[in-house]
Structure formats: structure tokens, C-alpha cells
Amino acid sequence: MVNYEVTVSTANLAYAGTLNNVFIKLVGTDGESNRTWLMSLKGPLALYRGAVSSFTVSCPVSIGKLVRIELDKQRFPLFFEDSWFPAKVVVKSPEGDTYKFPIYRWINDCEVHCFREATALRAFEDENDLDRNSRLQELIQRRKHYSWNEYEEGIPHSMKAESPSSLPCEVQFSFTKKTEFLYTASTGDSALFPDYVKKHWKEDAFFGYQFLNGVNPMLIRRCSALPENFPVPDNKVSLCGQWCLASEMQNGNIFLCDYKSLDGLKPNTIDEKEQYLMAPLVLLHKTPDDKLMPIAIQLKQTPAADNPIFYPTDSYDWLMVKTFVRSADFNEHQLNAHLLRTHLLAEVFAVSLLRNVPMVHPLYKLLIPHTRYTLHINYLARDRLISETGFFLQFAASGGEGMMTLLKRSLASLTYSSLCIPEDIAERGLDAVPNFYYRDDGLKLWDIIHRFVQGVLGFYYKKDAEVKEDFVLQTWISDIFKHGFLSLEPTGIPQSFTTVAELVKFVTMVIFTCTGQHSAVNTGQYDYGGWMPNAPTTLRLPPPTTKGTTSEATMLKTLPDQGTTVNGMAAMWLLSKPSSDYVPLGQYLDDHFSEEIPCQLIRAFQGELQVLSAHINIRNKNLEVPYTYMDPAEVENSVAI
């Protein structure tokens, strides 16, 4: 008779422990154990929350190299069936070998659940029928739980679910998260920042600053030639000196923000009143003292007599047209930069991972921490925010029919390069713009993530041929191309991987999108929108069509009413506050990797993130407006809010 020492760790989460009977079977290359009851002198405490308990499983002879374990949970007669969240199982064989089995999921039924040994295996390394059958059965089960759904034609597909409670338990919010989200009781206080915005929102310098370091740094680009539909006369703009517009464009000091994606959108109706949403063009100038100053604004895309170009000399009209720009920016940001380019894409990455990649695969181990809570928060967004009766329709000019139009336009024009910050910054001509902290911190963060991903995937994939041969990788990216980008080849999204470098770049983009990019466009929502005139969610009057017609009274009638303002601010407050159980970038609650080199790379990754965080904090001490949204200590490890 030989004995296997089995150590079971129950997660330290609310309600993670169980009072039910738990059974285990060990499966090896040379046989399997009997189904064994995990009984301990600890009694009911053996599998309590946070418990680490040891048990013995006996076999007549050695069963060889362990391949998997099977767990099932049965309730006592007359007792209720509860849920159990085992973290991991470690088995020490009579030969002295140690096998680790990561679990990290809820077991809330009496079915048998199989888990494979932790050593990462690429798809072509399933060498025997037992391995292949284990992978097949795991993915068959996963695909029952994670299926695609077309929420609306022309936008990324989502996960099919009837309600938040119908989601698999392991992707639902924790008890802490559910409670705080329900009662908006998240930690943190942004009260001081809106006070700064309240003081400076009228200033041109602050208006220009927000295109670089506000919540939507994704639209501004260097302007080398004026668009034909934005005929700004050279003699109308003031450039702080003897320069002319043409020479400053040649010098690389003129920038453009074009909200053409909003052109022709049908504005929302709120409280039976038509709202107004413009598609402005904004011209900005980098001054000799490195400020970004607006010099011309046109509120509609087509030049016309009733669509004048406004300048800083236009008195109160200038403040009014800047307010229309800020409202346009709010709507474009929420639906494109925030919802589409982070939330919806993160869901596609997650669903494809969960449908196609087994737990034992290195890609699963690398990416699963970056899917935490994403499916749950996105279900709530579709159900409560952007649905036909959603909250967004109560306060946003782009709510209603215009919302889906904008999402479809945005996906149709999205490119792979725009999701990769080094290429995006270069394509927009923003490499040398001063005081661009989104760029500075984002490029450093991208490089750190890229080195980490390159190290981990390079450990498992030494040759390009190994990437080509791994059909799990190919199925994962194929599903993303089809369901996330609707097979649109102009996006440039890869349909397959042929080299290690291609794989590394794409996985880097996935992690960056789910972490740093989401933080950059999400966390500051209440900071900049807590003072409503700086980010009006909608506007109640049309813009001026002639100059000299705007007054403070006109402005007050144009801004959203009190009820709409309260709804918008409440949403921004809730959606920009992480829960108290948030996980910072690079911190991993679950031990999925067992090999030493990936574990070393994780520690090195965490060290680099700490160094970047320290540099950002030192820099911010000298800034009037600190930029914290790419600070790794403040960046959540997944799209979770």
C-alpha cells in the first residue's frame, strides 16, 4: 500500500468554505485511486474559509505520474447544499514528487469536476489519450457555460447570459464587490479634484490640457494640413508671436481634434425634450511655454454661414462653443474610448479565452487574472446602462438611437495599431508633445508589460513553428477576430499567429487594454466630470449660429437640468470608484504557474511596476494637476468597474 499526501487549500473569501462532504480521486499515467472522502480530525473546519488541511489517499500500488484530480461535493442528508471555493490542491507522491493542481473556482453542485496538474502544456504537448481527453472534456464543459451572443448587429459580440446570477460563479462579483457596487460605497474620495476643475474649467489652457491628460487622450493628433471642411483663415488666429498658421503646422505645433464620428447622430430626447450634440473640429496650438491652447473651433462638420468658426476673441461665445466641445468629448469618450475600446474588447478577449484555452495552457495562466469581474460588469452595463431602458438614456445626448450608430461607426474605423500605444502615438504624431503624461506613463507601462509577456511566452515558445503548431492559440485569435472585430480585415487584427513576436505583441495589447488603458479612460471620470459644466453629458439648446448672441443666461438654459446632472454625476461616481477588494496591476491572487522561471518573471514584473510607480509619484509632486491614471499602484488588474 502506498500513500499520497493531499493538501487542500480553501480560498479566504466570504462563504468560500463548505460543510458538505468532499471526495477526491487521483488519476495517473499508470492508474487511479479510489474515490476518497476527505475526512480530517478538524471536522467541519477542515474545508472552512482560508483553511489549509492535509489528508491521505492510499492506493495498492503507485499510479505513476499524476495527470489530474477529480473533486466532487455531496451534502449530508437533510442538510442544505452549499458552495465551496477551493484554491488549490497539492499532492505529494510516495516517490517524493510534488504535484500542484490550481482550482480557483466555485463548486456548488454534486457533479464531478476535473482539474489538471499545474505544469503548463502547449496544445501539441497533450501526448496521450488521457491528456487529450481531459482537455476536450474541459473545453466542452466551458463552452456550455460561455457562449457567444450577438447583442446588436455591428458591435462586438458578448457572452450569453440571462442575468448576473446565471453567470458561472467564478466570474461573478465577490460578496464585497456586490455589496459595494449595489450601495456605491466604494473607498476613495475625489472631492478635491472637482474643486480644481470648478476653478479652472473656463481657462483655455485647462481646456487644451484635457486633450492630453484628461479621460479622453485618444482623439488629438498633429495637424500638418487643415481639413477641407475646416477653413481657418490664417489672419484670424493668434499664435502668440510672429508665426503664421502654415509655418506653425510645418513646425509641428498645430494639433487637431475632429469629432466626425458624431456627425449626423440623432440626439437623445430626455424628459420629452430634444437634446443637442455637435460634431466639432478643434484646432490647438503648442505655445512657446509648452501650453496647448485652442485657437479655433467649428461646431459642425460642414462649413456654412450658420456654422461660423469661433476664436478666443469671441467673448462669451467662445466659452459656449468650448462647452459644446466638452459635451461632444463626453459622449465620444463614453461610447468609443471607454465602452467599446476597453469594456467590450476585454469581454471578447475573456470569452474567447474561457471557451478555447484549457487551464493548463500557458496563455490561460497568463491572461486569466486580467479577466476578473469583466463579464459581470459588462452584463450590468448592457442591462442597466445602455439598454433601451438603461441609465445612459436618462442623461446622455448620445443615448438612444445614436448610441448604437456611434458604436458601429467606431468599431468599423478601429485599427489594431490604435490599440497598441507605441504605434498609436507615432501615427498621431504625438512623440514630442510636452507634458503628455498619458503618453509618457503609457509607453513605459507598455514596455514593462511587453518584457514580461515576452519572457513568459518566450519560455514556452522557443520557435515560430511552435506558435503555428499550437491550435489552441490559433482558435483563440480566430474567435477574437470573428466575434470581436466581426471579421473586418481593415482593422488589421491578426486572424492567426505565425511568429512568437506576433503572439507577444497581441497578448501585450490585451493586457494593456484590460489594465492601463482602461484605467486611463475610466478612473478620472468623476475627477473631470464632477463639475458638470466641464463635461456636460447633454445640452438643451442648439449652439450659436451667429456671433454675439450668447450670455450667461443662455449658458444656464443650455446646460443640462438638475435631474439630468445628478444622474450623470452619480453614474460617473459609481463607474470610476474601484471596490475595496480591487487587485492592482501585477498582483496575482491565484498561483497558476508552477515552473520557477515564470514565477521569477512575475516577481521581476512586480519590481518594475513598483519602480515606475515611484517615478510617477516623484514627478507628480511637481505638477499642479497630478497624473495618476497610469500609476501601476492605481491601475486595476482587469476591467472590473
N, C-alpha and C positions, 0 to 999 in steps of 0.2 A: 504494500500500500504506500502511495506517495501523497504528500500533502502540498497544496498550493495555498500560500498566504494571500488573502484577498483584503485589501484596504479600500473602504468605500468612504468618499467624502461627499457630504451633503452641502449644498450651497448655503451661504449665510445670507439668505434672502427671506423676506417676510413670507410665511406659510410654505417654506421650502421643504420642511420635514414631513415625515409620514408616520402614521401609527399602523399602517397596513403591513401585511407580511410581504417581504420581498424575496424573490428567488433568483438564483444566478446559474447559468450553465457556461462552462468554459469550452471553447471549441479550438482544437489544434490541428496541425497537419497530420497527426497520427491517431486522432480520435477525439472524443469529447467526454466531459464529465457528466455525471447525473445532474439533473436539476436539483439545486441545493438551497435549502431555506437559510437565509442569512440571519442566524439566531445568535444573540450575544448576551453576556451577563448584564450588559447595560439595559437590557429590556427595551422598553419603548423609546429610550433616549438614544439608542444606537443609530437611528436614522433621523435624529432631530435636526433642526436648523443649525448649520455650522458644525455638525458632529463629524469626527473622523474615527471610524470604527474598523476593527480588524476581525476577520472571520477565516475559517479554514474550510477548504474544499478538498476532499480526498478522492483519489482515483486508484484503481488497482495497479495501473502502470502509467508511465509518463505518456502524455498525449502529444508530445512533440512541441514544435514552435507554436505559440498561441497566435491565432488569427483574429478571433473575435470573441465577444461575450454576448450572452443573451440574458436580458433582465425582464422580469415581469412582477407585477404587484397585485396581490389579492387581499381583499378585505376580510376581516373576521365576520362570521355570521352575525347578523343583527346590527353590525357596525356600518357606518357610512363609508363610502369610498372617497378617499382624499387624494390630493395631488402630491407629487414628490419631485424635487428638482435635484437630482444627483449631479455633482460637479465632475467627478472623475472616479475611476476605479483603477487601482494599481495592483497587479498580480505578480508575486514573486514565485518562480517555479522551483521545483526541487533541485534543478540543475544550477540554481543561483542566478538565473536571468530575470530581469525585471521588465514587465510589460505594462505600458500605460494606455488607458482607454479613456479619452476625453468624452464626456457626455454632454453637459451643459444644455439640458433641455428638460422640459416638464414631462413627467409620465403621469397621466391622470386617468388611465384605463387599466384593464386587466389583460391587455394584449402583450405578446412577446415583442420586445424591442432589441434589435441587434446593433452592436457597436464594434467597429474595427479597431485594431491596435494602432497607436498614435503615429508610428513611423510613416512619414509622408511617402506616398506612392503615386507616381505618374500613371496615366491610364494604361500605357503599354507594359507596366510592371505587374499587372494582375496576371500572374504566371500560371495559376492553377484554377480549376473549376470552382473551388471553394471561394477564392478571392473574387473571381468574376461574378459568381452568383450573389455574393454579398453586396457587391457594388450595384448589380442590377436590381436586387430587391430593395435596396435603399432608395434608389432613384425612382423606382415605380411608386414607392410609398410617398416620396416627396412630391411627385407630380400630381398625386391625388390631392395633396394639401395646397400646392402652389400652382395655380393655373392662370393662364393669361385671360384678360378681359379687355375688350375694346370699349373704353368709357365714352369716347367721342371720336368719330372719324377724323383723321388728320392730326391727332396728337398721340404721344407715346402711350402704348398700352399699359395697363395696370394689373395688379393682382385681383383676381376674382374673390370677392368676399361679400357675405350678406350683412354683416355687422362687425364691429370691433371684437365682440366676443366669439365670432366664428373664425377669427384668425387663429392659426396654430399658437398654442400657449407661449412657445419660446420667442415669438416675435411681438407679443403684446407688451404694453407698458407694464412696468413693475407696479406694485401696490403704491409705492411712494410717488411714482410718476403720475399714476392715475389720479391720486388724491390731489396733488398739487396742480395738475392741469385742470381738473374739474373746478377747483376753487381759486385758480390763479394766484396761488400762494407761494410761487417760486421765490427763491432767495435773490438778493441783489437789489440795488437802488440806483436808478438813473436820474433822480430828481434834479441834480445839479446841472447836467448837460443841457436839458431843455431850457434852463435859465440862460445859459450862454447863447443858445440859438435864438432865444427871445430877444436878447440884447443886440445880436449882430445880423439877424436874418435879412434886413433891408440892404446891407452893405454889398457892393459889387464884389469885393474881394472874397467874402464868405460864400457868396453865390458861386463864384468860379471855383473856389476850393472844393466844394462838394462834388464837382465832376471828377475830381481825382481821389478824394478820400472819404466821400460820403458813402451811402449804401449802394450807389449805382455807378461804380467806376468803369463800367463796361461800354459806354457809348462814345466817349470823347476820342477823337483821332486828329492827327496832324492834317492840316489843310494846305495843299500845295496849289490848288486852283479852286476858285469859287464854283459851286454847283450852278448850272444854268438857271435853276429856279430860285436862286438867292442872289440877285444882282445888287450887291452892296457897292454904292459909289465910293471911289477912293477918297473923294473930298469930304465925305460925310463922317468918317470915323476918326477918332482922336487916338493917336498912338504914343502919347507921352514923349513927343520929340519931333525930329525932322523926318522920321521914317514914313514911307508910304505903305499902303496895304500890300502892293505887289512885292516890294522889296522885303517886307517882313514875312510874307509867305515863303519867299525864296530863302530867307534866313532860318526858316523852321520855327517861327514864333507865333504862327496863327493856327488856331485849332477850331474844329467844328463838332457840334453835337446835332445830329439830324434824327428827329423823331418820326421819320417817314413811315414806320410800321404802324403808327396811329392814324395815318391818313384815311379818311373816309369811314372810320369806325362809327358805328351807330352808338351814340352816347346813351347811358342808362337813364331811366326815369325813377326818381326817388320821391316818395310821398306824392305821387301823381304829378310831379314837376319835372320837366325836361332838364337834363344836365348838359354841361358843355365840356368838351375835351378837344384840345387842339393838337396839331402835329407840327410843332415849331422847328425852326432851324436857328441855331445859336452860334454866333461867331465870337471867339475869345482870343485875347492877345496876352502873350507872356511878356510882362513888362521888364525893364532892366533890373528892378529889385525883386525879380522872380515871383511876382504875383500873377495869377491867371485872372484876367479882367474881361468881363463881357463887353463887347463893343457894338454888337448889332444883333437884333432879334426879329425874326419874321414868324408869325404865329401859324400861318397856313402854308401848305406846300406850293401852291400856285400863286405867282405874283399877280396882283390886281390892284385896282385903285382903292378897293376897300380892304386891302391886306397890306398896309404900309410896313416898311422896315423901321423899327424903333431903335433909338440910340440913347445913351446915358443922359444926353441933354434934354430928353423929352419929359422931364419933371415927373409928375405922379403917374403918367402913362407908363414910364419905364418900370416903376415898381409893379404896376398891374401886369405888364407883359411878363416880367420875371416870375410873378405868381402863377401865371398860366403855364410857364415852362416847368416850374416846380411841381405843378399838378400833373402835367404830362409825364414828368420823370417818375412820380409816384406810381402811376398806372403801368408804365412800361417796365419799371423795375419789378413790381409785384408779380406780373404775369410772365415776363420773359426772364430777366436776370435771376429772379428768385424761384418762382414756381417751376417753370419749365427746365431751366438750366441747372438747377440743383435738385429739387424735390423729385420731379418726375423722372429725371435721368437716374437718380440714385435708386429709385424703385425698380427701374428696368435692370440696372446692374445687379440688384439684390435678388430679384425674382429669377433671373437667368442663372445666377449662382446657385440658388437653392433648388432649382429644377434640374440642373445639369451637372453639378460638381459634387462628388461624394466627399464626406467629411475627411477622408484620409488623404485627399488630394492636396498638394501644397498651395494651390490657388485658393481653395476653400479656407485653409488655415490662415492665409494672408489677408483675405478680404472679409471674412465673416464678422470681425469686430466692427467693421465700418458699415454694417447693415443694421445695427442696433436701433430698434424703435421706428425705423423708417417706414415699414409697411403700415404700422398703426397710425402714425402721424399723418401719412398720406391718405389713409382711408378717412380720417376725420376731416382733412382738408377738402376732399371731394364731397363728403356728406354734409358738412356744416358750413363750409366757406364758399365753394364755387358751384354748388348745385343750383338748381332752379329756384330753390327757396333758401339758398345759402346766405351767410352773413355778408359776403362781399357785395352782394346786390343792394345791401342796405346803406352802403357808404361810398362806393367807388364809381366813378364816372364810366369806367370800362366794364362794369358789371353787366350781366345780361347777355344779349346777342353779341356785343362787341368783344366779350371776353374770349369766346371760342375762336372768333375770327383772328384775334391777335395771337393766340396760342398757335393756331395753324400757320399763320404767316411766319411766326418766329421759328417754328420747327423747320419750315421749308427753307429758311435762309440760314439755318445754323450750320456751322462747319466744325470739323474735328479740330482744326488749328485754333479756332477761337476758344476751345475748351482747354487748350494747353497754354498756360500763361506765358512761357518764353516766346512762342510763336505769335500769340495774340498781341503782346506788347510790341513786338517788332513790326507786325503787319499794320498796327495802328500808328506807327511812327512815334512811339512814346518813350523810347530808350533813354533820352537825355532830359526829359521834363523834370525840373527841380521840384522838390517837396512832394513827390508822388510816393507816398508810403505804402499804398496798396501794392504798387509795383515792387518797391524795394523789399518789403517783407515777403510778398508772394513769391518772387523769384527765388529768394533764399529758402523758403519753405518747400517749394517745388524741388529744388536741388537736393535738399535733405531727404525728402520722400523718394526721389529718384535713386539716390545712392542706396537707400535701404532696400527698395524693391529690386534693384539690380543685384544687390548682394544675395538676397533670399532666393530669387528666381534663378540667378546665376549658379547658385549652389546645386539646384536640382536640374537645370538645363544647361549642359556644357556646350551643346552643339545646336545649330539651327535645325538640323534634321530631327532632333528630339522634340522640338516645338511642333514641327509639321506632323510628326507621327502621333502626337497626343490628341486623340479625337475629342477628349473632354474639353480641352482649350478651344478647339475649333467649333464645337457645338455651342459653347458659352458665347463666343463672339458672334457667331451666326445668329443666335437668338436675339442678341442685343441689336444687331444691325436690322433685323426683321421687325422686332416688336418695339424697339426704342426709337429707331430712326426710319421706320416704315420703308425699309429697303431703298431709301433715297441715295443713290450713288453720289450726287453732287455734294453731299455732306462730307465726303472723304473719310467716313468711318470705315475702318477695315472690315472686310467680310470674312477674313481668315487671317491667321498668323503664319508667316513663313520664316521669321527670324526671331532670335531671342530679343534683339533690340526692339522690334515691333511690339512684342509682348510686354516688355518692361515699360515702354512709353505708355501703352494703353492702360496698364494697371496703375501706373503713376497718376495718370489723368483721373482714373476712377477714385483713387484715394484722395487726391487733391480736391476733386469736385465735392466729395462727401464730407470733407473736413474744412480746409482753409477757405475754399471758395464759398461754401455755404455760410461760414461764419462771416466772411466779408460782406455778403449781401443780406444777411439776416440780423446779426446781433445789434447793429446800430439803428434798427428801425425806430425804436422809441426815442433814442438819443436825438435823431434829427426830425422825427415826426411828432414828438411830444409837445412841440409848439406848432400848432396846426397851420398857421399861415406859411410856415416854411415848407410844408408838404401837404397841401390841400388834397384830400382824396377825391374831391369833385369840385365843380364850380357851378354856381346857379344862374349866372348871367353870361351872355356872349361877350367876347373880347371887344375892345375898342376897334372901330373901323376907320376912325379919323383921329387925328391927334388933338390933344387939348380938351378931351371930354371926360377924363377920369378925375375923381375926387375921393376923399376918404369915405364919403357916404356910398359912392359907387362900389368901392372896395368891400365895404362891410356887407353890401347886398349881394356881392358876387361870391364871397367865401361861403363854405357850407354852413348850414344852420347848426344849432346847438346839438340836436339829437344825432345828426349825421356825424358831427365832430366827435361826440362821445363814443359812438360805435366804432369809428375808425381808430381812435386812440386806444380803446380797450383792446381791439384786435392787435395793434402794434405792440402794446404792452405784453400781452399774453405770448405772442409769437416770437418775441425777442428775449424772453427770460428762460434760461435753462433750469431744469429741475435740480434739486439738491443732490440727486444721485447721478448727475451727469459724469461722463468719463472724458477726461482731457485727451487730446491727440497723443498717441503713442503709449497710452496706458492700457494694458490688456488685463481684463478681469479673469479671462479664461486661458489656461495653458494648453494651446492646441499643438504647438511644436514640441517635439521631444528631442530632436537632434541638437547637439551642442552649438554648432555654427549658427543656425538660425536664432537660437537663444542669445548668443553673443551679439548678433546683428541687431536684435531688438534692444539690447542694453545700450549699444552704441547709438542707435537711433534716438533713444530717450535722452542720451547725453547731448547729442547735437541739438535736439529740440530745447533742452534747458539752456544751452549756450545762446541760441537765437532769442529765447525769451529774455534772457539777461540783457542782451544788446538792445532789444526793443525797449525794455524798461529804462535803460540808461538814456537812450535817445528821447524817449517821451518826457523825461524830466525837463527838457529844454524846449518843449513845444507848448504853445498856448493851447492848442487842441490836440491832446494825445491821441495817437492812432493805435488802438489795442486789438483790432478785429482779426489780425493775423498772428497775434501772440500765441504760441502753442499752448501756453497755460490756460488761455481763454477759449481756445478752439475745441469744440466737441468732436469726439472721435467718429461721429456719424451724423446723418441728417435726422435729428431726433426731436426737433421743435420747429 
